Amino acid sequence: MTLTLYHIPDWASSIIRLALEEIGQPYTIAAMDRDAGDFAAPAFRAINPLGLIPALDTPDGPIFETAAILLWLNECYGGLGPRQGEPDRAAFLSWLTFVSNGPHVTSMAMIHPEYSAGDAAADEVLRLAFEKLNQQAAHLETLITTKAPAWLSTETPGALGYYLGVVLRWAIYMPHDPTLRFSLAPFPALRAVLAAHEGFPAARRVAEADGLGPTPFTAPATA
Amino acid sequence: MYTLHYAPDNASLIVRLVLDGAGIPYRTALVNRATRQHDGAAYRALNPSGLIPTLETPQGAIAETGAILLWLTDTHKLGPAPGDHDRQAFLQWLFFLSNTAHADLRQIFYPHQYAPAEAHAGHLEIMAARMIRHFGLLDAAARQHPQLFGPARPLAAYTLALTRWAALYPVDARRWMNLAAFPVLAALAQAQEARVETPIIARAEGLGSHPFTSPEQPNPPEGAVL
């Protein structure tokens, strides 16, 4: 079975690469270059009409959206979280969806605060997004400390740990205002889960391949 | 039995359309937004983010509209199962609705959470243009996958709720939504209104006689929209 990941290192497609390495399925990389017009190319729009990565081509056809790909990989191969009928599936779906429309969206707003209301409002948009991401991280911290879910833990690699690792990594090192960069320090349980995830063998391999540095989730390179 | 924690014309409407459309029994539990019940300890214990809806199931509480729809789909066979050939299309459009279309519309409803007051007019213009693009993509997806976007099915219910709210909220903002520009979605709105359960739901939540083809400001018999 051939899987092809449309990919740019340190974009959301790195989340899918982490999942692919975790489940141990062979895959090929289709390297994308936005500046060369790859996102607008008709052949790619046939894969993803949104013109975004990640997208994954599979023998059953293409699929896009980070969370959708994670769920689909988990259905096909397992190893990323509870599947339908398994214990704690309801909570896993709730929090996967939360990460998809919460921290992922908020982190993107921190990287590109000019997108939603123009350049003049960017500083304030960033500040609001920074505050929102801290609220969202507090929900995750409470989840880990009160429920200790197996699918977001220091013991077992999973889709949620890798997903959060990448989107919070961006918020830690990318915002243009250094005073509005996200920190894991107020969230020790979440930080421990992400520290464990960046140490798992699949993450070591992706960090090497995508140039994410030795501690990609807890202390991403800020150069 | 399920318990749907709801407020009128909130995202719980999407779940109600799917549950009633499939004939799945459930109880409703009103979350009174007028008294900020969704910020109270009891509701936060069910759903830490305080968002509506929450669906209580025998397997635990589920938060997030998209997660509830996926769980119902898999439990009650309301769409493609894992391994079915259009499972990928179902999953990708469900998450597009959740993290892009719904998330962007939420920015229009609550601009003070996302942008400074002096930028709200420009913010609305940018976000409305994005929403129009999203509805265009959904119109094309519904044309390509009619079986996934059938009336009362999860993707259709989600899409129609967004088209309704886009026409209504915020109450005092410039109107920008024109359902007729999206012919597949407009036909879907008519088909949803023709279903027997739609007027019952509309009456329960005060949504008027044409909640999707000609939305009007709700007048709920109980609870508060905002």
Interface residues (C-beta under 8 A of the other chain):
Chain A: P49 L50 T58 D60 G61 P62 I63 F64 E65 T66 A67 A68 I69 L71 W72 E75 C76 R83 Q84 D88 R89 A90 A91 L93 S94 L96 T97 F98 S100 N101 G102 H104 V105 A109 Y115 S116 A117 G118 A120 A121 E124 V125 L128 A129 K132 H139 T142 L143
Chain B: P48 S49 T57 Q59 G60 A61 I62 A63 E64 T65 G66 A67 L70 W71 D74 T75 P82 G83 H85 R87 Q88 A89 L91 Q92 L94 F95 F96 S98 N99 T100 H102 A103 Q107 Q113 Y114 A115 P116 E118 A119 H120 G122 H123 I126 M127 L137 A140 A141
